[in-house]
Amino acid sequence: MALNEYEKMYLAETSYFWFVAKQKLLGQILSRLALPQNAVLLDLGAGTGITLKQLEKLGWAIGLDSF
């Protein structure tokens, strides 16, 4: 995918209500998990990395996507 498409996706994921609400819900779910300290988390299909940023707050996060 072209770099400019990722830029468009990132802007949508940080401003459009659906994506913003989804990230808030994900944050609430993740905060309820009893993850061990320094957990290793994997985000498959990481896309623009929005979810990866949330996972990094909980431990060591890895994001993978195909290009």
LUMTITOR-357428 format. One record per atom (N, C-alpha, C, O, CB): x, y, z; atom name; residue number from 1. Coordinates in nm, 4 decimals. Each point is the difference from the previous one (the first is absolute). Glycine has a CB too. Example, Ala and Ser with C-alpha at 12.3 -4.5 7.8 and 13.67 -1.06 7.14 Angstrom:
! LUMTITOR-357428
+----------+----------+----------+------+-----+
|        x |        y |        z | atom |  nr |
+----------+----------+----------+------+-----+
|   1.3190 |  -0.5690 |   0.7800 |    N |   1 |
|  -0.0890 |   0.1190 |   0.0000 |   CA |   1 |
|   0.0900 |   0.1200 |   0.0000 |    C |   1 |
|   0.1036 |  -0.0019 |   0.0665 |    O |   1 |
|  -0.2928 |  -0.1154 |   0.0581 |   CB |   1 |
|   0.1542 |   0.2223 |  -0.1966 |    N |   2 |
|   0.0820 |   0.1190 |   0.0060 |   CA |   2 |
|  -0.0770 |   0.1090 |   0.0730 |    C |   2 |
|   0.0509 |   0.1108 |   0.0169 |    O |   2 |
|   0.0675 |  -0.1736 |  -0.2314 |   CB |   2 |
+----------+----------+----------+------+-----+
END
This chain:
! LUMTITOR-357428
+----------+----------+----------+------+-----+
|        x |        y |        z | atom |  nr |
+----------+----------+----------+------+-----+
|   0.0842 |  -0.1171 |   0.0000 |    N |   1 |
|  -0.0842 |   0.1171 |   0.0000 |   CA |   1 |
|   0.0891 |   0.1239 |   0.0000 |    C |   1 |
|   0.1067 |   0.0013 |   0.0613 |    O |   1 |
|  -0.2918 |  -0.1257 |   0.0603 |   CB |   1 |
|   0.1409 |   0.2251 |  -0.1893 |    N |   2 |
|   0.0768 |   0.1237 |  -0.0106 |   CA |   2 |
|   0.0033 |   0.0736 |   0.1339 |    C |   2 |
|  -0.0959 |  -0.0045 |   0.0772 |    O |   2 |
|   0.0334 |   0.0214 |  -0.3202 |   CB |   2 |
|   0.1737 |   0.0505 |   0.2691 |    N |   3 |
|   0.0193 |   0.0722 |   0.1249 |   CA |   3 |
|  -0.1108 |   0.1018 |   0.0246 |    C |   3 |
|  -0.0459 |   0.0152 |   0.1133 |    O |   3 |
|   0.2913 |  -0.0475 |  -0.1384 |   CB |   3 |
|  -0.2884 |   0.1014 |  -0.0784 |    N |   4 |
|  -0.1056 |   0.1007 |   0.0187 |   CA |   4 |
|  -0.1320 |  -0.0636 |   0.0448 |    C |   4 |
|  -0.0803 |   0.0659 |   0.0661 |    O |   4 |
|   0.1905 |   0.0760 |  -0.2411 |   CB |   4 |
|  -0.1338 |  -0.2678 |   0.1404 |    N |   5 |
|  -0.1201 |  -0.0697 |   0.0464 |   CA |   5 |
|   0.0085 |  -0.0268 |   0.1504 |    C |   5 |
|  -0.1001 |   0.0109 |   0.0709 |    O |   5 |
|   0.0727 |  -0.1167 |  -0.2984 |   CB |   5 |
|   0.1460 |   0.0710 |   0.2758 |    N |   6 |
|   0.0184 |  -0.0184 |   0.1440 |   CA |   6 |
|  -0.0222 |   0.1310 |   0.0747 |    C |   6 |
|  -0.0543 |   0.0004 |   0.1104 |    O |   6 |
|   0.2168 |  -0.1862 |  -0.1553 |   CB |   6 |
|  -0.1209 |   0.2959 |  -0.0145 |    N |   7 |
|  -0.0222 |   0.1313 |   0.0611 |   CA |   7 |
|  -0.1488 |   0.0295 |   0.0115 |    C |   7 |
|  -0.0457 |   0.0499 |   0.1028 |    O |   7 |
|   0.2642 |   0.0308 |  -0.1958 |   CB |   7 |
|  -0.2943 |  -0.1112 |  -0.0117 |    N |   8 |
|  -0.1448 |   0.0194 |   0.0031 |   CA |   8 |
|  -0.0639 |  -0.0887 |   0.1064 |    C |   8 |
|  -0.0878 |   0.0441 |   0.0742 |    O |   8 |
|   0.0903 |   0.0149 |  -0.3185 |   CB |   8 |
|   0.0419 |  -0.1838 |   0.2513 |    N |   9 |
|  -0.0545 |  -0.0929 |   0.0993 |   CA |   9 |
|   0.0303 |   0.0485 |   0.1411 |    C |   9 |
|  -0.0862 |  -0.0063 |   0.0877 |    O |   9 |
|   0.1129 |  -0.1835 |  -0.2497 |   CB |   9 |
|   0.0942 |   0.2377 |   0.1843 |    N |  10 |
|   0.0388 |   0.0490 |   0.1331 |   CA |  10 |
|  -0.0870 |   0.1187 |   0.0410 |    C |  10 |
|  -0.0455 |   0.0068 |   0.1142 |    O |  10 |
|   0.2820 |  -0.0851 |  -0.1535 |   CB |  10 |
|  -0.2597 |   0.1706 |  -0.0519 |    N |  11 |
|  -0.0852 |   0.1150 |   0.0298 |   CA |  11 |
|  -0.1416 |  -0.0438 |   0.0345 |    C |  11 |
|  -0.0614 |   0.0544 |   0.0918 |    O |  11 |
|   0.2005 |   0.0859 |  -0.2447 |   CB |  11 |
|  -0.1906 |  -0.2374 |   0.0805 |    N |  12 |
|  -0.1345 |  -0.0509 |   0.0290 |   CA |  12 |
|  -0.0028 |  -0.0688 |   0.1362 |    C |  12 |
|  -0.0944 |   0.0187 |   0.0768 |    O |  12 |
|   0.0510 |  -0.0479 |  -0.3234 |   CB |  12 |
|   0.1454 |  -0.0498 |   0.2770 |    N |  13 |
|   0.0035 |  -0.0743 |   0.1259 |   CA |  13 |
|   0.0180 |   0.0901 |   0.1211 |    C |  13 |
|  -0.0305 |  -0.0412 |   0.1119 |    O |  13 |
|   0.1232 |  -0.1504 |  -0.2366 |   CB |  13 |
|  -0.0446 |   0.3115 |   0.1054 |    N |  14 |
|   0.0189 |   0.0910 |   0.1130 |   CA |  14 |
|  -0.1111 |   0.1045 |   0.0121 |    C |  14 |
|  -0.0012 |   0.0787 |   0.0946 |    O |  14 |
|   0.2456 |  -0.1135 |  -0.1194 |   CB |  14 |
|  -0.3386 |   0.0359 |  -0.0718 |    N |  15 |
|  -0.1033 |   0.1031 |   0.0062 |   CA |  15 |
|  -0.1423 |  -0.0518 |  -0.0202 |    C |  15 |
|  -0.0929 |   0.0544 |   0.0598 |    O |  15 |
|   0.2637 |   0.1013 |  -0.1418 |   CB |  15 |
|  -0.1907 |  -0.2569 |   0.0014 |    N |  16 |
|  -0.1344 |  -0.0489 |  -0.0297 |   CA |  16 |
|  -0.0574 |  -0.0727 |   0.1216 |    C |  16 |
|   0.0691 |  -0.0814 |   0.0613 |    O |  16 |
|  -0.0097 |   0.0605 |  -0.3060 |   CB |  16 |
|  -0.1841 |   0.0492 |   0.2800 |    N |  17 |
|  -0.0591 |  -0.0475 |   0.1256 |   CA |  17 |
|   0.0073 |  -0.1514 |   0.0169 |    C |  17 |
|   0.0235 |  -0.0480 |   0.1109 |    O |  17 |
|  -0.1744 |   0.2432 |  -0.1198 |   CB |  17 |
|   0.1313 |  -0.2713 |  -0.0985 |    N |  18 |
|   0.0009 |  -0.1462 |   0.0106 |   CA |  18 |
|   0.1351 |  -0.0506 |   0.0503 |    C |  18 |
|   0.0060 |  -0.0822 |   0.0915 |    O |  18 |
|  -0.1739 |   0.0691 |  -0.2778 |   CB |  18 |
|   0.2743 |   0.0617 |   0.1271 |    N |  19 |
|   0.1340 |  -0.0445 |   0.0380 |   CA |  19 |
|   0.0386 |   0.0501 |   0.1389 |    C |  19 |
|   0.0624 |  -0.0727 |   0.0773 |    O |  19 |
|   0.0015 |   0.0701 |  -0.3188 |   CB |  19 |
|  -0.1004 |   0.1251 |   0.2728 |    N |  20 |
|   0.0309 |   0.0564 |   0.1317 |   CA |  20 |
|  -0.0727 |  -0.0793 |   0.1085 |    C |  20 |
|   0.0590 |  -0.0323 |   0.1030 |    O |  20 |
|  -0.0259 |   0.2618 |  -0.2050 |   CB |  20 |
|  -0.1598 |  -0.2607 |   0.0797 |    N |  21 |
|  -0.0775 |  -0.0781 |   0.0972 |   CA |  21 |
|   0.0559 |  -0.1412 |   0.0136 |    C |  21 |
|   0.0052 |  -0.0545 |   0.1102 |    O |  21 |
|  -0.2091 |   0.1899 |  -0.1650 |   CB |  21 |
|   0.2454 |  -0.1945 |  -0.0562 |    N |  22 |
|   0.0574 |  -0.1349 |   0.0035 |   CA |  22 |
|   0.1278 |  -0.0030 |   0.0831 |    C |  22 |
|   0.0220 |  -0.0932 |   0.0773 |    O |  22 |
|  -0.1211 |   0.0463 |  -0.3029 |   CB |  22 |
|   0.1829 |   0.1485 |   0.2096 |    N |  23 |
|   0.1238 |   0.0061 |   0.0779 |   CA |  23 |
|  -0.0278 |   0.0216 |   0.1484 |    C |  23 |
|   0.0700 |  -0.0548 |   0.0852 |    O |  23 |
|   0.0477 |   0.1446 |  -0.2862 |   CB |  23 |
|  -0.2195 |  -0.0101 |   0.2320 |    N |  24 |
|  -0.0363 |   0.0215 |   0.1394 |   CA |  24 |
|  -0.0501 |  -0.1311 |   0.0618 |    C |  24 |
|   0.0370 |  -0.0338 |   0.1124 |    O |  24 |
|  -0.0946 |   0.2756 |  -0.1623 |   CB |  24 |
|  -0.0254 |  -0.3142 |  -0.0224 |    N |  25 |
|  -0.0501 |  -0.1288 |   0.0475 |   CA |  25 |
|   0.1143 |  -0.0994 |   0.0187 |    C |  25 |
|   0.0048 |  -0.0714 |   0.1001 |    O |  25 |
|  -0.2229 |   0.1142 |  -0.2167 |   CB |  25 |
|   0.3084 |  -0.0471 |   0.0221 |    N |  26 |
|   0.1155 |  -0.0883 |   0.0106 |   CA |  26 |
|   0.0830 |   0.0346 |   0.1232 |    C |  26 |
|   0.0453 |  -0.0895 |   0.0715 |    O |  26 |
|  -0.0420 |   0.0638 |  -0.3213 |   CB |  26 |
|   0.0166 |   0.1534 |   0.2748 |    N |  27 |
|   0.0743 |   0.0432 |   0.1182 |   CA |  27 |
|  -0.0664 |  -0.0464 |   0.1283 |    C |  27 |
|   0.0678 |  -0.0428 |   0.0933 |    O |  27 |
|   0.0125 |   0.2403 |  -0.2203 |   CB |  27 |
|  -0.2135 |  -0.1893 |   0.1323 |    N |  28 |
|  -0.0733 |  -0.0455 |   0.1182 |   CA |  28 |
|   0.0142 |  -0.1499 |   0.0197 |    C |  28 |
|   0.0185 |  -0.0467 |   0.1124 |    O |  28 |
|  -0.1801 |   0.2337 |  -0.1434 |   CB |  28 |
|   0.1532 |  -0.2620 |  -0.0768 |    N |  29 |
|   0.0143 |  -0.1463 |   0.0081 |   CA |  29 |
|   0.1410 |  -0.0380 |   0.0449 |    C |  29 |
|   0.0176 |  -0.0850 |   0.0873 |    O |  29 |
|  -0.1904 |   0.0575 |  -0.2689 |   CB |  29 |
|   0.2718 |   0.0906 |   0.1216 |    N |  30 |
|   0.1388 |  -0.0314 |   0.0335 |   CA |  30 |
|   0.0327 |   0.0355 |   0.1452 |    C |  30 |
|   0.0794 |  -0.0685 |   0.0644 |    O |  30 |
|  -0.0174 |   0.1069 |  -0.3037 |   CB |  30 |
|  -0.1228 |   0.0679 |   0.2902 |    N |  31 |
|   0.0286 |   0.0402 |   0.1380 |   CA |  31 |
|  -0.0549 |  -0.0994 |   0.1009 |    C |  31 |
|   0.0455 |  -0.0037 |   0.1144 |    O |  31 |
|  -0.0482 |   0.2407 |  -0.1878 |   CB |  31 |
|  -0.0931 |  -0.3165 |   0.0333 |    N |  32 |
|  -0.0593 |  -0.0999 |   0.0895 |   CA |  32 |
|   0.0755 |  -0.1328 |   0.0013 |    C |  32 |
|  -0.0244 |  -0.0851 |   0.0855 |    O |  32 |
|  -0.1942 |   0.1932 |  -0.1264 |   CB |  32 |
|   0.3084 |  -0.1251 |  -0.0524 |    N |  33 |
|   0.0770 |  -0.1250 |  -0.0065 |   CA |  33 |
|   0.1087 |  -0.0003 |   0.1072 |    C |  33 |
|   0.0620 |   0.1026 |   0.0281 |    O |  33 |
|  -0.1076 |  -0.1210 |  -0.2759 |   CB |  33 |
|   0.0665 |  -0.0954 |   0.3051 |    N |  34 |
|   0.1060 |  -0.0134 |   0.1012 |   CA |  34 |
|   0.1263 |  -0.0512 |  -0.0696 |    C |  34 |
|   0.0428 |  -0.1135 |   0.0208 |    O |  34 |
|  -0.2128 |   0.0674 |   0.1658 |   CB |  34 |
|   0.2278 |   0.1321 |  -0.2691 |    N |  35 |
|   0.1206 |  -0.0392 |  -0.0728 |   CA |  35 |
|   0.1215 |   0.0068 |   0.0917 |    C |  35 |
|   0.0095 |   0.0885 |   0.0850 |    O |  35 |
|  -0.1101 |  -0.0053 |  -0.3002 |   CB |  35 |
|   0.1926 |  -0.1761 |   0.1979 |    N |  36 |
|   0.1219 |   0.0072 |   0.0809 |   CA |  36 |
|   0.0832 |   0.1219 |  -0.0391 |    C |  36 |
|  -0.0098 |   0.0502 |  -0.1120 |    O |  36 |
|   0.0099 |  -0.3009 |   0.1352 |   CB |  36 |
|   0.0811 |   0.2968 |   0.0702 |    N |  37 |
|   0.0884 |   0.1129 |  -0.0295 |   CA |  37 |
|   0.0944 |  -0.0404 |  -0.1125 |    C |  37 |
|   0.0470 |  -0.1137 |  -0.0044 |    O |  37 |
|  -0.0614 |   0.1985 |   0.2439 |   CB |  37 |
|   0.0415 |   0.0069 |  -0.3289 |    N |  38 |
|   0.0853 |  -0.0252 |  -0.1173 |   CA |  38 |
|  -0.0584 |  -0.1066 |  -0.0922 |    C |  38 |
|   0.0735 |  -0.0805 |  -0.0572 |    O |  38 |
|   0.1242 |   0.1447 |   0.1941 |   CB |  38 |
|  -0.3301 |  -0.0643 |  -0.1511 |    N |  39 |
|  -0.0653 |  -0.0933 |  -0.0915 |   CA |  39 |
|   0.0457 |   0.0281 |  -0.1424 |    C |  39 |
|   0.0342 |   0.1135 |  -0.0333 |    O |  39 |
|  -0.2341 |  -0.1312 |   0.1867 |   CB |  39 |
|   0.2005 |  -0.0839 |  -0.2363 |    N |  40 |
|   0.0314 |   0.0155 |  -0.1414 |   CA |  40 |
|  -0.1312 |  -0.0133 |  -0.0761 |    C |  40 |
|  -0.0681 |  -0.1022 |   0.0089 |    O |  40 |
|   0.3059 |   0.0095 |   0.0187 |   CB |  40 |
|  -0.2725 |   0.1968 |  -0.1025 |    N |  41 |
|  -0.1278 |   0.0055 |  -0.0698 |   CA |  41 |
|   0.0232 |   0.0097 |  -0.1502 |    C |  41 |
|   0.0939 |   0.0657 |  -0.0450 |    O |  41 |
|  -0.2015 |   0.0437 |   0.2447 |   CB |  41 |
|   0.0219 |  -0.1747 |  -0.2763 |    N |  42 |
|   0.0145 |  -0.0047 |  -0.1447 |   CA |  42 |
|  -0.1232 |   0.0599 |  -0.0662 |    C |  42 |
|  -0.1128 |  -0.0375 |   0.0321 |    O |  42 |
|   0.2584 |  -0.1670 |  -0.0139 |   CB |  42 |
|  -0.1245 |   0.2963 |  -0.1094 |    N |  43 |
|  -0.1070 |   0.0595 |  -0.0799 |   CA |  43 |
|   0.0197 |  -0.0446 |  -0.1440 |    C |  43 |
|   0.0835 |   0.0547 |  -0.0720 |    O |  43 |
|  -0.1040 |   0.1468 |   0.2275 |   CB |  43 |
|  -0.0573 |  -0.3017 |  -0.1974 |    N |  44 |
|   0.0072 |  -0.0470 |  -0.1382 |   CA |  44 |
|  -0.0911 |   0.0860 |  -0.0860 |    C |  44 |
|  -0.1154 |   0.0242 |   0.0355 |    O |  44 |
|   0.1671 |  -0.2603 |   0.0398 |   CB |  44 |
|  -0.0004 |   0.2816 |  -0.1871 |    N |  45 |
|  -0.0751 |   0.0925 |  -0.0838 |   CA |  45 |
|   0.0032 |   0.1393 |   0.0604 |    C |  45 |
|  -0.1028 |   0.0672 |   0.0084 |    O |  45 |
|  -0.0455 |  -0.2542 |  -0.0863 |   CB |  45 |
|   0.2659 |   0.2301 |   0.1196 |    N |  46 |
|   0.0173 |   0.1237 |   0.0762 |   CA |  46 |
|  -0.0389 |   0.1263 |  -0.0765 |    C |  46 |
|  -0.0289 |   0.1023 |   0.0621 |    O |  46 |
|   0.2099 |  -0.2170 |   0.0583 |   CB |  46 |
|  -0.1825 |   0.1102 |  -0.2506 |    N |  47 |
|  -0.0422 |   0.1162 |  -0.0784 |   CA |  47 |
|   0.0802 |   0.1240 |   0.0333 |    C |  47 |
|   0.1220 |   0.0018 |  -0.0160 |    O |  47 |
|  -0.3488 |  -0.0984 |   0.0049 |   CB |  47 |
|   0.1591 |   0.2000 |   0.0571 |    N |  48 |
|   0.0650 |   0.1272 |   0.0290 |   CA |  48 |
|   0.0664 |   0.0034 |   0.1368 |    C |  48 |
|   0.0762 |   0.0922 |   0.0289 |    O |  48 |
|  -0.2425 |   0.0155 |  -0.1752 |   CB |  48 |
|   0.1392 |  -0.2058 |   0.2307 |    N |  49 |
|   0.0646 |  -0.0075 |   0.1306 |   CA |  49 |
|  -0.0782 |   0.0633 |   0.1141 |    C |  49 |
|   0.0527 |   0.0129 |   0.1105 |    O |  49 |
|   0.1575 |  -0.0122 |  -0.2324 |   CB |  49 |
|  -0.3343 |   0.0389 |   0.0978 |    N |  50 |
|  -0.0802 |   0.0625 |   0.1045 |   CA |  50 |
|  -0.0185 |  -0.0954 |   0.1184 |    C |  50 |
|   0.0215 |   0.0391 |   0.1148 |    O |  50 |
|  -0.1397 |   0.0993 |  -0.2893 |   CB |  50 |
|   0.0791 |  -0.2612 |   0.1476 |    N |  51 |
|  -0.0201 |  -0.0984 |   0.1073 |   CA |  51 |
|   0.1322 |  -0.0352 |   0.0657 |    C |  51 |
|   0.0053 |  -0.0228 |   0.1208 |    O |  51 |
|  -0.2047 |  -0.0693 |  -0.2410 |   CB |  51 |
|   0.3031 |   0.0877 |   0.0440 |    N |  52 |
|   0.1324 |  -0.0309 |   0.0528 |   CA |  52 |
|   0.0408 |   0.1000 |   0.1075 |    C |  52 |
|   0.0642 |  -0.0373 |   0.0982 |    O |  52 |
|  -0.0017 |  -0.0639 |  -0.3183 |   CB |  52 |
|  -0.0989 |   0.2270 |   0.2024 |    N |  53 |
|   0.0311 |   0.1023 |   0.1015 |   CA |  53 |
|  -0.0664 |  -0.0337 |   0.1334 |    C |  53 |
|   0.0599 |   0.0195 |   0.1057 |    O |  53 |
|  -0.0394 |   0.1539 |  -0.2870 |   CB |  53 |
|  -0.1434 |  -0.2238 |   0.1768 |    N |  54 |
|  -0.0682 |  -0.0380 |   0.1236 |   CA |  54 |
|   0.0660 |  -0.1224 |   0.0632 |    C |  54 |
|   0.0148 |  -0.0070 |   0.1220 |    O |  54 |
|  -0.2294 |   0.1013 |  -0.2124 |   CB |  54 |
|   0.2534 |  -0.1887 |   0.0086 |    N |  55 |
|   0.0631 |  -0.1214 |   0.0522 |   CA |  55 |
|   0.1338 |   0.0305 |   0.0654 |    C |  55 |
|   0.0366 |  -0.0630 |   0.0992 |    O |  55 |
|  -0.1513 |  -0.0696 |  -0.2763 |   CB |  55 |
|   0.1875 |   0.2285 |   0.1225 |    N |  56 |
|   0.1309 |   0.0359 |   0.0556 |   CA |  56 |
|  -0.0097 |   0.0529 |   0.1426 |    C |  56 |
|   0.0971 |  -0.0075 |   0.0753 |    O |  56 |
|  -0.0205 |   0.0582 |  -0.3057 |   CB |  56 |
|  -0.1922 |   0.0026 |   0.2682 |    N |  57 |
|  -0.0193 |   0.0494 |   0.1364 |   CA |  57 |
|  -0.0059 |  -0.1148 |   0.1006 |    C |  57 |
|   0.0222 |   0.0204 |   0.1193 |    O |  57 |
|  -0.1443 |   0.1779 |  -0.2115 |   CB |  57 |
|   0.0923 |  -0.3187 |   0.0441 |    N |  58 |
|  -0.0183 |  -0.1159 |   0.0873 |   CA |  58 |
|   0.1201 |  -0.0927 |   0.0053 |    C |  58 |
|   0.0063 |  -0.0887 |   0.0852 |    O |  58 |
|  -0.2454 |   0.1041 |  -0.1347 |   CB |  58 |
|   0.3309 |   0.0035 |  -0.0374 |    N |  59 |
|   0.1156 |  -0.0888 |  -0.0041 |   CA |  59 |
|   0.0776 |   0.0201 |  -0.1294 |    C |  59 |
|  -0.0061 |   0.1053 |  -0.0635 |    O |  59 |
|  -0.1152 |  -0.2719 |   0.2069 |   CB |  59 |
|   0.1919 |   0.0654 |  -0.1789 |    N |  60 |
|   0.0816 |   0.0041 |  -0.1210 |   CA |  60 |
|  -0.0882 |  -0.0440 |  -0.1153 |    C |  60 |
|  -0.0494 |  -0.1128 |   0.0016 |    O |  60 |
|   0.2654 |   0.0659 |   0.1261 |   CB |  60 |
|  -0.2375 |   0.1304 |  -0.2268 |    N |  61 |
|  -0.0939 |  -0.0288 |  -0.1083 |   CA |  61 |
|   0.0722 |  -0.0109 |  -0.1337 |    C |  61 |
|   0.0953 |   0.0722 |  -0.0290 |    O |  61 |
|  -0.2754 |   0.0470 |   0.1553 |   CB |  61 |
|   0.1303 |  -0.2126 |  -0.2056 |    N |  62 |
|   0.0535 |  -0.0236 |  -0.1349 |   CA |  62 |
|  -0.1173 |   0.0124 |  -0.0966 |    C |  62 |
|  -0.1068 |  -0.0561 |   0.0245 |    O |  62 |
|   0.2948 |  -0.0987 |   0.0599 |   CB |  62 |
|  -0.1691 |   0.2268 |  -0.1924 |    N |  63 |
|  -0.1025 |   0.0120 |  -0.1024 |   CA |  63 |
|   0.0499 |  -0.0561 |  -0.1305 |    C |  63 |
|   0.1110 |   0.0312 |  -0.0430 |    O |  63 |
|  -0.2035 |   0.1698 |   0.1560 |   CB |  63 |
|   0.0113 |  -0.2837 |  -0.1767 |    N |  64 |
|   0.0353 |  -0.0592 |  -0.1291 |   CA |  64 |
|  -0.1097 |   0.0280 |  -0.1014 |    C |  64 |
|  -0.1190 |  -0.0049 |   0.0312 |    O |  64 |
|   0.2519 |  -0.1752 |   0.0838 |   CB |  64 |
|  -0.0908 |   0.2091 |  -0.2349 |    N |  65 |
|  -0.0931 |   0.0222 |  -0.1104 |   CA |  65 |
|   0.0717 |  -0.0344 |  -0.1283 |    C |  65 |
|   0.1227 |   0.0060 |  -0.0074 |    O |  65 |
|  -0.2473 |   0.1755 |   0.1331 |   CB |  65 |
|   0.0488 |  -0.2170 |  -0.2254 |    N |  66 |
|   0.0623 |  -0.0269 |  -0.1305 |   CA |  66 |
|  -0.0074 |   0.1251 |  -0.0855 |    C |  66 |
|  -0.0951 |   0.0775 |   0.0100 |    O |  66 |
|   0.0335 |  -0.3221 |   0.0033 |   CB |  66 |
|   0.1606 |   0.2637 |  -0.0961 |    N |  67 |
|   0.0036 |   0.1155 |  -0.0893 |   CA |  67 |
|   0.0016 |  -0.0444 |  -0.1427 |    C |  67 |
|   0.0031 |   0.0833 |  -0.0906 |    O |  67 |
|   0.1157 |   0.0486 |   0.2617 |   CB |  67 |
+----------+----------+----------+------+-----+
END
